[in-house]
Amino acid sequence: PESLAASEILFKTYLAKKDYAAASHLTDAIIKAHADSATGYFLKGMLSQAQGDNRGSIVHLERSLSISPLATEPLNLLIVCTTTGKEQNDVNAK
């Protein structure tokens, strides 16, 4: 994928259709083609979160933020994943 913007639109289409396999393949291709960009890791974090894998999402979002520390979208999703995980742990503890 040469265009990150076009790839992001395609990714969101796959995500909306819950075509997680296609979304995963696309994020892998984005990361391979644009290793210095935070976008692929951010999208991989979105995918993990959509699949209910908060831990995996946190790993990818932290990687995205290590590349682009001022990016707000990965930070916002990281907060959601972290909060959701803590709330789930509180429920499991009761």
C-alpha distance (Angstrom), angle and dihedral (degrees) to the residues before:
residue distance angle dihedral
P1 . . .
E2 3.77 . .
S3 3.78 98.4 .
L4 3.79 114.6 60.8
A5 3.81 91.0 -166.3
A6 3.81 92.7 53.9
S7 3.80 91.1 44.1
E8 3.80 90.8 52.1
I9 3.81 91.2 52.6
L10 3.79 90.8 48.8
F11 3.81 90.4 47.6
K12 3.80 91.7 52.6
T13 3.81 89.3 50.0
Y14 3.80 90.6 53.2
L15 3.79 90.5 46.5
A16 3.81 92.4 50.5
K17 3.82 89.1 51.7
K18 3.81 89.7 46.3
D19 3.79 89.0 -123.5
Y20 3.78 91.7 151.1
A21 3.80 94.9 166.9
A22 3.81 92.4 57.5
A23 3.81 91.1 43.2
S24 3.81 90.8 51.1
H25 3.80 92.5 48.4
L26 3.81 90.3 49.5
T27 3.82 94.1 49.1
D28 3.80 90.2 49.6
A29 3.82 89.4 51.9
I30 3.81 91.3 48.1
I31 3.80 92.0 50.7
K32 3.81 90.9 48.0
A33 3.81 94.0 47.9
H34 3.81 96.4 39.6
A35 3.80 105.5 28.6
D36 3.79 92.0 157.7
S37 3.81 92.6 55.5
A38 3.79 125.3 90.0
T39 3.81 92.1 -147.9
G40 3.80 98.2 85.5
Y41 3.79 92.6 49.7
F42 3.80 91.4 46.5
L43 3.80 91.3 51.9
K44 3.80 90.5 46.2
G45 3.82 87.2 53.5
M46 3.80 90.5 50.8
L47 3.79 89.8 50.5
S48 3.80 93.1 49.7
Q49 3.80 90.5 48.9
A50 3.81 91.5 49.3
Q51 3.81 88.5 53.0
G52 3.80 91.2 51.4
D53 3.80 94.6 -108.0
N54 3.80 101.4 131.3
R55 3.80 93.4 166.3
G56 3.80 92.0 53.7
S57 3.78 90.1 44.6
I58 3.80 91.6 52.9
V59 3.82 91.3 52.3
H60 3.81 92.6 52.3
L61 3.80 94.3 42.5
E62 3.80 91.8 50.4
R63 3.82 88.5 51.2
S64 3.80 89.7 50.4
L65 3.80 91.0 50.2
S66 3.80 91.7 48.2
I67 3.81 87.4 61.1
S68 3.80 96.7 39.4
P69 3.83 108.7 20.1
L70 3.81 95.4 176.9
A71 3.81 95.8 53.9
T72 3.79 110.0 121.2
E73 3.81 101.5 -163.6
P74 3.81 96.1 61.7
L75 3.79 90.4 42.6
N76 3.81 92.1 51.9
L77 3.80 92.3 48.8
L78 3.80 90.7 45.8
I79 3.81 89.1 55.6
V80 3.81 90.5 50.0
C81 3.80 92.6 49.1
T82 3.78 93.0 46.2
T83 3.80 92.7 47.5
T84 3.80 92.8 45.5
G85 3.79 90.5 50.7
K86 3.81 92.7 50.6
E87 3.80 91.9 47.4
Q88 3.81 90.4 50.0
N89 3.81 90.7 49.8
D90 3.82 89.5 51.2
V91 3.81 90.3 52.1
N92 3.81 92.0 47.6
A93 3.81 91.2 49.6
K94 3.82 92.2 56.9
